[in-house]
Amino acid sequence: MVQLTDKLETAFRLHLDQKKALARLGLHTIGDLLFYFPERYSGQSILKLVRDLGGGEAATVYGEISKRKSKKSFRTKVPMAEGVLDDGTGKLKVTWFNQAFIGKMLHDGQKVTLTGKISDGKYGLTMSNPEYEKGKSLPIDTHDSLFYVEGNAKDFSFPIYRETRGITSKWIYHAINKIVGSGIVTNLTEYIPLETLEKYHLPKLSTALVWIHMPRNKNDAESARKRFAFEEVFMIQLEKAREREENREKKSFKISVDPKDINDFTKRFPFEMTAGQSRAIDEVFSDFGREYPMSRLLEGDVGSGKTAVAATAAYSVIQNRPPSTIARDKRQDFGNLQVAYMAPTEILANQHFESFIKYFTHTGIQVGLITGASCKKFPSKTNPNEWTNISKAQLLKWVANGEIPILIGTHALIYKSVKFKHLALAIVDEQHRFGTKQRGKLAKKEDFAPHFLSMTATPIPRTLALTIYGDLDLTLLD
């Protein structure tokens, strides 16, 4: 019995060029090929006149083939067939690379239907490696009307797959037909609950695989695509739900917040806090009161005050001391809980460093900056109102022993050499520039998982945000 994990060469006789071509398409196993879906479907619904064709479009044309011949290309010596199609409105050059035999299978004067992509080069319009059907007559003559009756099943044609040099769409189609014919599809396990499929009127996996490769009509193909599109989002949400549950099993620092102290801090801002900023801060503080780490996405336009929210959250964290029960060295349990602030570029990291200096000057705490180019610390020993350049080794030492409560940086923050004593809050600006792996590296630098606040100015529709960032609670800063 054929298995999804079987190599393609066990089921098909492949020469070296075909193996290389399949590898370029990412096709190595029976399962890879079975889940390699068509880009589109040929059919008379897209039948066009040659005079109306343009470069870059995919189309089906019908006409008379002439000047067909087999030869080898001038430079690369690739075997090929070529000809000219005439539909009465214009002529179209047709080329089949690595398929010289087609030149012998067709004859001059034969009526053919061709489906492929049009390119516009120095020799005019050309259709390369099209699918072809011989001797197919059209129901009416070639005028400017469509040759397709909506819902007519017999006019729905074959699937078109993305191809590469050495492997044609037709080869892929026949190979998948052979796989489906082996009966493997009927033995696949359905991994979406049946009640979910019924609720959204989706076909089962076995049915969807047949319909997407060999649809009886347009509705079959659309139902199959709908099922696989739903499946992709469904699996993303399952993974995010799992990550959310795993996150709630972790321990984190419980942050105590003094409302009066926070009010005194925000009063120093050169602007009055908006209702949106106050609401966002309240949601962050609510998360701080739980035993498990916060995971929140803060979305707001440029200039909406995300940095002020982040600074307020950071201030509340550094006002807390680490519990003595987790102090690595019982003789050294002094210091504050720590904050890491990650920015996508060195320019933004330096801007945030300057902003935090303004926010935290009155507190007397130290703020560090680490990028690939330099390391800085505020305040300077010689001038308490200025920052100073310091060595990376010295900065890392002070971060590791807890003397620097706030460290701002780029991706340099996730280097193995950067170790925090008590990291309680990780703030990431424009998370999509880093990815979940980098975020994970930052979060795993402590025995206690830090609270996590991601910020973005990219407008993300709420439904999309809940899917892609399903492991994060969403706060919109309006």
N, C-alpha and C positions, 0 to 999 in steps of 0.2 A: 504493500500500500504506500502510495506517495505521501511524504510528510512535508510540512511547511519548511522544515530546516534542511531538506535535501538540497545539495548543490545543483545548479542548473545543468551542469555537464552530465549528471547522472540520468537526466530525463531527455536531454537533447544532444545531438551530435554537433559540437561547436568547433569551428576552426579558430585559430589564434586571434584573428581580427575580430571575430564575433565576441570572443571572451573579453577582449579589451574594450570593445564598444559597450557591452553590457555592464562592465565594471565602471565605465565613465558615467553611465546612467544610475549607478548605485544598485544594480541588480545582480545579486550573487546566489540567492536561494529561490526555491519554488515560492515561498511566502513573499519575497520581494516582488516577484513578477505578478503574483496574484493581486497584490495590493498596489500595483502600478496602474493608476487610473487614466482613462483617456483625457486628453486636453479638450476635445470637442467631438462632435459626430458629423460625418458628412451627410448630405441629404439635399434634395432639390429645393429645400427651403432657402438655401444660400446660393442657388444657381444664379450666375451672373453672365452678362455679355462681356466679351473681351474689351469692347470699347469703353466699358465702365470700370475696368479694373484699375487698381492703384498699388504701388509698391507697399509691402509690409502687411497686406491683408491676406486672410485665408478665404478661399472661395472654391466653388464647384463650377466648372464650365463644361459645355457640351458642344462638340463640333466634329470636324473631319480631320483626321491625322494625315500628314504628308511629310515627305523629305526625311522619313525615319531611317536611322542607320546606327550601327554599333561601331565603336572605336575606342581609343584610349586617349585620355586627356593629354594635352601638349606637354605640360611640365611634369606632373606627378605620375603620368602613365596609368592613371586609375581607369579601369574598364568602365565604359559608360554607353548609354543609349540616348539618342536625342531625336527630336522631330519638331514639327510645327503644327499647331492646332488652329484651324480656321472655322469660325462660327458664323461667317457672313457679315459680321460687324467689325472684324479685325483679326489679326494673326498673333499668336502667342507661342514663343519658343518654349519647348519642354525638354527637360534634361533629367535623366535617371543615372545617378552615380552608383558605381558598384553593382549595376543591374543591366549589363550589356545585353542580356538575353531578351529583354523586353523589345529591343529593336527587331528581333526575329519573330516575336509573338504577335506583333501588330503588323498591319500592312497598309500601304498608302491607299487612301480613299475610305478607310474604315471609320465608322462613327464610334466615338468614345466619350465617356464622361470622366473627367479628371478632377480630383480634389487635392488641393495643396496650397502652399504659401507662395505668394507672388513677390518677386524681388525686381527692383528697377535698376538696371546697370547700364553700362555704356552701349550694350547691344539691345537695349530696350527691355520690355517686360519679359520675365522668365519665370516659369513654374518649375521648381526643383523637387525631384523625388515624389511626384504626386501618386496617390492611389488612383487606379484606373478600373473602369468597367467597360467591356467591349459590347458593341452592338445594341446599346440600350436606347430605345426610341423614346421621344418625349411625347406627352399627351397633346401638346399644342405646338405651334411653330414658335420660333424665337422672336417674340416681341418683348416689350418692356414690362410684362406682367410676371408674377411669381409662378413657378411651376409646381407649387406645393399646396396641397389642400390640408389645412390644419387638422390634426387628429387622424389623418389617414395612415394607418400603421405600416402599410406595405411600402410607403415612400420614405420611411425612416431607414437610413442606411447605416454603414459600418462605423465603428469608433476610430478616431485618429489619435495615435499616441505620440508623445515627444520622442523623436528619434535622433540618432547620431551616426556618423560615418561608420558603416559596417553593420548596422542594424536598422531595418526599416520598420515602419509602423505596421505594415502587413505581416512581417515575421512575428512581431510581438502579439498581434491579434491571433494568429493561428496557434502560437505557443500557448497563449492563455486558454484558447479553446480546448487544447489538448489537456491542460491541467484541470479545467473544469470538468471535462469529460471523464477524468479518472475517478470522479466521485469524492474527491477530497473536500469539496465545499460542503457537502451534506454532513460531514463528520466534525465540522468546526464547532467549538463551544461558543454559544452566545454569551457575551459578557455584559450586555446591558439588560437590566431587569425587564421581564416581559410586560409588566404593568406600565413601565415607562414608555416602551415602544408603542403600546396600545394607546396610551394617553396622548402621544404626539403623532399618532398615525404613521409610524415608521416601519419599514420592512425589517425582517430578521436579517442577521448577518449573511446567512447562506443565500437568501433571496436577493439581498442588496448586491452581493458580489456578482451574481449572474446578471442582474439587471444593469449594472454599471458597465459591464463588458459586452453583453449581448442583449441590449434592450429590445423589446418587441415594438415599443413606440416611445414617443417623447416623454410621456408621463412616467414610464418605468425608469428612464434615465434620471429624471428630475427627482423622483422618490429616492433612488439610490444615493444620489449626491446629497440630498437633504439628510439622509440617515448618517452618512459619513461626516458631514459638517457638524451635525449635532453631536456625534460621538467624540469629535475632537474637543469641543467645548466641554462636554460632559466629563471627559477624562481629566482635563485641566482642572475643573472644579473639584473632582474627587481628590486629586493630588493636593490642591490647596487646602481642602478640608482636612486631609490627613496632616499636613504641615501645621495647621492651626491647632489640631488636637495634640500633636507632639509638643508644640510650644507651650500649651497649657499644663503640660506635665513637668515643665522645667521650673526651677526655683529662681526667683529674682529678688532684687532689693526692694523692700517696701519703703517708699519715699514719703516722709512726713512733710506736709505743706502748711506753712503759717500764712493765712490769708493777708494779715496786716503787713508781714514782711514782704510778701509778693507785691502788694499794693505799693509799698514804698519803693520797690525796685522799678516797677513799671512807670511810676510817676517821673522817673528821671529820663524817660525817653523824650526825644525832641518832638513828639507828636502825641496826641491823645489816642488811646487804644480804641479800636472800632469794636462794634458789637460782634462782628465775625471773629476778630482776633480773641476777644474775651471768651467766646463760646469754644473756640479751638483749644485755648489754654485750659478751660474747665474740663474738656474731654480728655486731655492729656493727664491732668491731675487725677481724674477719676480712674484712669488706668494705673497710675502710680500707686493707688491704694490697694491693688490686688497682689496676691502672692505670686502670680505668674507674670512673665515679662510682657510689656506692652508691645503690640505690633500695629502701627498706625501709619496710614498714608495721608499726608497733608497736601491737598491740591489747591493751588491758588495762582492767579495771574502774577506776572512780574510787578513788583511794587505793592502787592496786597498785604505785605507784612509777615511773610513766613519766617524771616530771620528773627523778627521780634518775638514770635511765638517760640522759636527754637531757643533763643537766648533766655527767655523766661523759664522754659522747661529746664535748661541747663542750670540756671541759678537755683531753682528749687532742689536740684540733685546735689549740687556742691554744698548746700547748707546742711546736708546730712552726713554723719560720720558712719564709717563701716561698723557693723556689729562686731563686738569683741570676739564673738564665738567663731568668726571666720578669719580673724587676723592671722596671717601666715606666720608672723613673728609676734608672740604675745608681749614681747618687750617693746614692740613698735606698732601700736594700734592707733597712732595719731593720724591726722590727715583727713581729707574729705573723700567722699565718693567721687568718681571721675566721669568725665564726658569726652567722647570722641566725636568730632564733627568732620565728615568726609565730603569734599567738594570734587567736582568732575575735572577741574583744570587748576593749574597753579595760580592763574590770575584770580579766579574766584576764591581760592583758598586764602590768598593774600587779602582780598577784599573782606572776607569773613573775619579774618584775624584782626584787621583794623576796626571792623564794627564791634567785635567783642571787647576790644580794648576800651572803646568808648562806653560800652554797657557795664563793664566790670571794674573800671578804674577805682571806684570808691570802695570796692570790697577788699582790696589788698591781695587778692588771690593771683596766682601766676597763670598765664595763658601761653601755651606753646604752639609753634607752627613747624610742621615737617613736610617738605616737598622733595622732589628729586633734585632740586637745585640748591636748597638751603634749609637751615634750621634757625628759628628765632625764638626769643622768649621775652615776655613782658611781665613785670617791669625790669628795666636795666638796673644794675646795682649802682651805677654812677648817676643815673637820672631816672627817678621813679615815674616820670611821665612819658618815657620813651621805651621802645623795645631795643633789643640788642641781638646781634648774631652770635650764636654759640655753636659748639661742635655737636655733631650728631650723637657722639658717644655720651656727652654730658647731658644732652636733652633726654636720651633714652634712659639714662640712669635716674634722672629726676622723675620721669614718668613711671618707671618701674617701682620706685619706692614711695610713690603717691604724693610727692611734693608739688607736682604740676597737675592740678585738677582738670583743666580743660586743654585738650590737644586737638588742634585743627590741622588738616592735611589733605593730601590727594590720595591716590592709591598707595602711597608710601605708608599709610596708616596700617595696611594689612601685611606689611613685611613681617617675616618671622622674628626679626630682631626687635620689633615694637611690642613690648609687654606692659600691661597695665597692672597696678596693684589691686584696685577695686573699680573696674569699669562698670558703671551702672546705667549709662545711657549712650546709645550710638545714634547719631543723627547723620543721615545720608541725603545730600542734595542731588536731585535728579538720579534716582536709583537705577533707571534703565541704562545709564551709562556704565554701570558697574556689573549688574547681574546678581543673581541669587548666590552664586558660589562665592563671590567676593564678600557679599554681605555675611555669609556664613562664617568666613574666615575671621571677620571682625567680631562677630558674636561669640566665637569659641575661644576668645582670648582670656576668658574668666571662668572660674568654677561656677559662679552664678551667672546665668544668662542676662545680659544687659537688656534694658528696655530699648525698643527700636522705633525711631521716628524717621520715616522717609518723606521727602518733600519733592514736589514737582510743579513746574509752571506749565507743563504740557497739558492742554485741555483734553481730558479723557472722558468720554461719555460714561455715565454712572454704571450702566449695565456692563460695559467693557471693563471698567475698573474693577467691578466686583468679580469678574471672571479672571482677568490676568493677575490681579492682586487680591485674590480670594482669601489669602491667608492674613490680609491686613484689614483693619477697620478703617473706614474712609471718613475723612473730615474735609469738607469743602469750605475754603476760605473765601467768602464772597465779599 
